[in-house]
Amino acid sequence: MIELTREQWDCYLHTPQNLVEKINSSFSKILENSVSPEMALRNMYVLLCSYIEYGFRDTECEQVVVDEINKYFHDEDDVDRWSVGFI
């Protein structure tokens, strides 16, 4: 289960806590339902596009996603922010 704080996400300060919780929950489901780190990354980028106004597609948040995906898929090759191209 992903339980990142607003500070750990490094998103904008005005981001509502309930949105952080919603993204954490969605991220957990994406990880559980993905068969590869690339699939998880692509699906997270699509999700985070809905929250650009809170900074979730900024470099810092994208790196958080990559780090969490690499931890989850620790037995597979690591992904980086560019592994799935631009979404």
C-alpha angles and dihedrals in degrees: 000000000000111000105169120161124227087256092052090049088050090214125148118302093239092060108126116241091231089058091052089051091048092051091047090052093047091047090053091052092047091053092048092050099042121098094198140023090246091056091049092049093049092049092047092051090052090050094047092051085074091062104045091127089066094050097255093137093050119113094257095055092043089054090051089054092049092048093050093046091050090051092049094047093040094150093057133069113282121255125217131205091274099046094107101033125240119329 
